[in-house]
C-alpha cells in the first residue's frame, strides 16, 4: 500500500468534528477504496480547549489556519471554516499556491471564487474538490460532472435548502403561519438566529450557481442567479396550493430557453404528483434532465455533520487514489460565458392571491388589468361572501411572460379595492 495521504483540516465545528470522526471510524474501508490510508496530520480551530468528541492528540495544532498551507508534510487541505472571503479564502489560495489539493464544503467560497480557484488548481496540477458544498451527502457534483458526462442537460432543478423546506413542510402539516414555524425551526436548530441566508434564498442561489456551472459548462456566476425567498408565503397560500393540486417548494432552477440560460431561485407551486413535491422536511433533492438519460432524481440529507462529512471523505478518496478531473467538469479555459436569460423574459404559469374588498366590480377591474397586459386567466377561487369586508381571491394564469405579469400586478395593486400587495408564486410543470 502507498504511504498515507497526509491531510490538514481547518475548522472543527459541527462538520469538521464530523469529518474527523468519520475518518477515524471508517479508516479501514476508506484505505481499501483509496489504496492508502487517510491520515489527519494537522488541524486548526479557534478554541483548542473545546471537547469535540474526537481524538486529536496525534495531529499538529495550528492557531493560524493559513499556516496549514505551509506545512511541508501536508498534501491536502480540507477547508471547513466557511465564508466567501477572509481566512477561508486566504487558506485555499495559499494551499493551491503551494501545490496542495483542496477539499471544501464552502458553497459561498466556490460560488464567488470557484472559477478562478479552479484555474489556479489546474496551473498547479492539484485538485479542487467541493462535493460537500451542495446538497450535503447527496453526490450531485460527481453525478453531473462524471455520471452524466455523455449528456447535454436541458434542465436542472432542486430543493437546495433544508431550512426552507422544513418551514414549508411544517406550515402545511400544522396549518401555522411562517413566523411561528420559523421560531420553532430556530429552537430545533434547523434555522440560524439570523435565518436570512436560508429563507431569503441566498444559500440556494449559491448552490444553484455551482450546479449550473458544472451542469452547463459556464463560469460560476452567483450574481447571475435571480433569487427570492419564502418570507411572503402564507398559510393561505399553502392551503390554496393544496386545493389546486400543488405543493409549494423553494426551488433552484437552471434551464435552457430561447433567451439563454435561466438561473433562478424562488418559491414554486409544483404538482403533488411530481417527485420533488414528495421531498419533505430538511431533505434536499436534485433533478437533472439530460438528452440521452432522461430524468435523474437524487434525494437525501442535504446538511448536517455526517452527510457533509461523507461528501468530504468521497473527495479525499478520489485524491488519494489519484483520480482527478477538472473541478467543473471541463478545464476552466473551456467554461463558456453563456448568455443569461433575464427574469423578465421567463415564461410560465402563475398563481396570484389578492386580498380584496368584497364588492361588485372588483374582479372585473382585476380581469381588465390582466387583459390589457395580455395575461390569460386559467382559474379563480373565492370562498364565500363577506360584503364590504376583506376576502382572499386566488387566480391562476395560463403561460405568460414574466414582464407582462409584473406590469399587470402593478396595475392591480393600485386599485382601491386591493388591500394588500398581491402575492405571486410561479407554477412549474414537472
N, C-alpha and C positions, 0 to 999 in steps of 0.2 A: 504494500500500500504506500502511496505517496506520503511525503511529510504533511503534517496538519496544515490546514489553511488558518492563518492567524488573523483574528478578527478583533476590531475595536468597536465598542458600542457606546455611542454618545446619546445620553438621555435615558434615565432609568425610571421614568414614570410608569403608568399602567402598561403601556405597550412595551417599553424597554424591559421591565421586570418580567413580563410575559414571554418575551423573546428569549431572555436568558434561561428562564425555566424550561421552555420548550427545547432549547439547545442542549440542556443538561439531561432532561428526561428522555429525549429521543436521540441521544448521541449515537447509539449503535445503528439504528436504521438509516439515520442521516449519513453516517460514514459509509455504509454499504451503497447507498444511492450516489454519493458524491465521489467514491473511490478514495476518500481521505477523510480524516477527522476534521470537524469544525471546532476550533479552539478559540474561545474568547480570552484574548491575552491582555486587553486593556479596556477600561471603562471610564466614563466621565459623567458626572451629575453634580448638581449644586450642593446637595446635602449628603455628605459622606457618612453621617451617623445614622441615617434612617434605615430601619429594617425593611428590606424589600422582599423577604421570604426566599431569597436565593443565595447561594454560596458565591462570594466574590473575592475570597482571600487569595486565590491564585492569579487574579488579574491586577495589572498595574493600574493605579488610580491617577487620573489627571484632573486637576482642578480646572484647568483651561481646556475646554473641549477642542479648540482648534489645534492645540498641541498634539492631539492624537495623530494628526496627519503627518507629523514629523518623526513619529516613532519608526525606526528603521525596520523593525520586525513585522509591523502590521502590513497586511496585504489588502484587506478590505475594511472600509469604514462604514458602519451602519449608523445612519443619522436618524434619530428618533426624538429630536428636540422640538421640532415644529416651527411654523412661522415662515413666511416667504423670504424674509431677509435676516439681518442680524447674524447671530452666532451660527445658525443652521447653514445659511448661505456661505458664510466665511469658511466653515468647516468643509463643506462639499467642494468648494472651489480649491481650497488648499489640498485636499486629498487627491483630486484629479490632477492638479498641477504636479504633485509628487508621484504620479503614476500609480495611484491606488484606486482600485474599483470602489464604487459607492453603491450601497443599498439604502433606500429611504422609503419611509411611509408618508412623506410630507407632500400632500397634494397642492398646497399653496405654493410651495417652492417650485414644483415641477410645472404648475400652471403658469407661473410668472417667468421662470428662467429655464425651463426644460430644454428648449431648442438650443440655446447657447451652451448649456452644460453638456448636452449630448454631443455637440460638435467638439467640445474640448475633450470629452472622453474618447472619441474616435481618434483625435490627434495624438492622444497619449497611449492609445492601444489598450484601454481598460474599459470596464463595463460600468454603465449607469443603469441601475435597475430600480423599478418603482412599482412592482406588482401590488404592494400593500397600500399604495396611495389612493386607490379606487376600489370601493366595494369590499374592503376588508379581506376576508378569507376566500372570496369568490375569485377564481383565476381568470379574470376577464382580460387583463392585458395580454397574457400569454395566448389566450384563445384568439383574440383579434389579430395579434401580431404573427402568430405561428399557425394555430389551428385553422384559421380562415384565410391563410395567405393566398389560396387559389381563387378567392372571390373578390369581386368588386362589391362593396357594401352599397345598398340602396338607402337603408335607414338603420339607425341605431338609437335605442331609447331605453330608459330605465328609471327605477326608483333608486336614487343615489344617496339619499339622506334618511337614515333610520329614525332620527328625531322627528322630522316632519311626518313620516309615515306612521309613526306611533301616535302622534297627536290626531291625525285624521282618522285613524282606525278607532281610537278611543272615543272621539267625538261621535262617530257613527254608532258605536256599540252602546254608549251610555246616554246619548241624547244631550250631552252637555256642550257648553259654548267653548270657544277657543281658549279664552283666558284661563278658565278653570282647569282645563286639561293640560295646558302649558304648565301651570303651577304644580300640578301633580307630576308631570314629567320631570320637572326640576327636582322635586323631592325624591323621586326614584333614581335620579342620576342619569336619566336619558337626555336631559337638556341642561346646558350650562346656566350659570346665574345670569350671564348675558347671552341669550339664545339667538341673537340676531343673525349670527353667521349661518345657523341652520335654518331658521324659519323664514329668513328673507331670501333664501335661495343661493347665497354666496358659496357655501360649501359644495352644493350640487353643481354650480356653474364651473367651479374649479375642476371638479371631476369630469364633467362633460367635455371641457376643453381638452383634457388629456385623452379621453376616449376618442374624440373626433380626430385628434392628431394621429393616433395610432390607426384608427379605422379608415380614415380618408387620406392619409399621407400629406397632411398640411402642417405648417409650424403651429406650435401651441399658441392659442390666442384667447386668453381668458377675457380680455376686453371685448372680444367679438361675440360673446355669449349674451343674448338677451335674458335677463333674469327678473323674476317676480316671485315673491314668497306667498305664504299661506295666511298671513295675518287677517286678510279680508274674508276668508272662508268662514261662513257661519253655520250654526246648527240647521237653520232653514235651508241653506244650500245643499247640505248633505241629505236632508230629508227629501228635498225635491229631486236630487240626483237619483235616489233610490226609486222614487216614483217613476222616473223617466227610464229606469233600467241601467243606470250608470253608477260608478263609484268615483269619488274624487281622489286623485293621487297627484303629488308633486312629482313631475317627471322632468328629466333632462332628455332632449330630443335633438338629434342631428340627422339631417336627411338632405338628399339632393332635390333641388327644384329647378325650374327653368330660370329662376333669378340667381341661382348659386346655391351655396351650402347654408342651410338654416342651422343655427346653433341656439337653442332656446331652453330655458328652464322656467316653468310656471305650473300652477295647478291645472289639471286636465280632468275632464269627465271622460272616463273610459268605459266601454261596455262591460257589464258584470260578467259576461261570458268569456272575456279575454283573460289570458294567463296573468297579465300584470295586475288585474283587478283583485286577484286572489292572494296577492302578496301583502301580508298584514304585519302590524306591529313594527318592530325595529328591523325587520329583514329588508334586504336590498334585492334587486333583480335587474338584470341587463338583458335586453333582447337585441340580437343582431340579425339583419335580413340581408343575405347575400344572393348574388345572381345564380350561383350554382348550388349552394347548400340549402337555400330557403331560409326558414326561420330557426334560429338557435336561441334557447332560453337558458340563462344562468341565474340561479337563485340561491341565496344563503345568507349567513350572518355578515352584515356589512361593516361591523365595527366591533370593538372590544379587544381585550388583551390577547386572547388566544387566537381568534380568527386572523387578526392582523399579524401576529407572530408567525402564524402558519404561512402567510404570504412572504414574509421576510425570509423565513427558512427556505422556501422554494427558490428564491433568488440566490441565496447563498449556495445552495446545492448546485445550481447552474454554473455559478462562478467557479466553485471548487472542481467541478467536472470538466471545466474548460469549454462549456457551451456559451458562446457569446454572439448575440445578434444585435444589430443597431437598436438603440433604445426605443425608437418609434417605428420600427419595422423596416425602414429603409435608411440609408446613410442620410445624415442631416442635410447634405447639399441637394438631395433629391426631394426633400419636402417642398411641395408646391404651394405657393401663396394663392390658393383657390379663391375665387370671388365669393364673398359672403352675401347672403340674401338679407336685405333689411327686413325688420319685423313687419313693417308696413305692407310688405308685399305678400306676407303669409296668406294663404287661402285655406279656409276651413269652415266648419260649422261652429256656432256659438250658443252658449246658454247665457241669458240675461235675467237678473232678478231686480225688480223695481218695487219700491215702497211708494204706493200712490194713494191719493185721496180718492175714496170710492164715490165717484160722481159721474154722471153721464158725460161722454165725450173724451174721457181720458185715453182710452185705448185707441180711439180714432186719431188723437194727436200723436200718440206713440207710433202708430202704423204709418202715419204721414211722414214722420221723420225717417223711418226705415225706407219707405217708398222713394223719397226724394234722394236717398243715397243708394238706391237700387239694391237694398238688402231685402231678401225674401224671407218672410217668417214661415217656419215649419209647424210650430205648435204653440199653444198658450194654455197656462193653467192659472185659474183663480178659484180658490175655495171659499164658498160662502159670500155673503154680502155684509157690509157694515157701512151704510150710507153716511157720508161725511167723515168717516174715520180712515185711518191708515190700514191698508191691506197689501199683502205681497202679491205681485203678479209676475209670473215666470214665462218667459218667451224663449223659444229656440229658433234658430235660423237654418236655412239651407246654406250650402257652401258659399262663402263670400270673401271679399278681400278685407284684410285687417284695417287698412286705411279707411275704407268706407264704413266699417263697423265703428271705428273710433269717432268718425265725424257724426254718425247717427247718434251715438251716445252723448256727445257734447250737446247736441240739439235737444235730446230728451231730458238731460239733466237741467236744462234751462227752463223747462216747463214749470209753471207754478204748482201744478198738482203732483210733482215728483218731490218727495220729502227727504230722500237720501241719495247719495251718489249711487248711480246704477252699478250693480255688481256683475262683472262679466267673467265667465270661465270658458275656455276653449274646449271644444269637443273633439276628441281624437278617435278615429275609427280604426281600431287594431283588430 
